[in-house]
Amino acid sequence: MIATAALLPYTSNAAWISMVLVTERWRRLGLATGLLDDCLSLARSKALTPWLDATPAGARVYGPMGFTPTHTVQRLSFKDLDAAPDAPAELPSQSCL
């Protein structure tokens, strides 16, 4: 597999574009843009408003396609499987486009 994207129903009139991923070797060839176009076409055909959240790298793809920041979200990750459960986590900010 070299690229993925999904359009997930969210509410009766909205959908979330998710898992837009491209294997490093295949990036910058328009694959993410093409998959995103497919998701947008499907959303339009079902009268759904598309939403997504983006990393800074993803925002470079989504911005030129008309997505704009609306909210700030925080992406959480568990960095150390041996860490104590009460250890503070690093919380980088991400944009929700």
Number of C-alpha atoms within 10 A of each C-alpha: 5 11 15 15 18 16 21 15 15 14 10 10 12 17 23 19 21 17 13 19 16 18 11 9 8 12 13 11 10 12 19 21 15 12 17 22 13 15 22 20 13 15 21 12 9 13 13 19 16 21 19 18 22 21 13 12 8 15 20 11 17 19 13 9 13 8 15 14 14 11 10 12 15 12 14 11 10 9 9 9 7 6 11 8 9 6 8 8 13 12 11 10 13 17 19 18 21
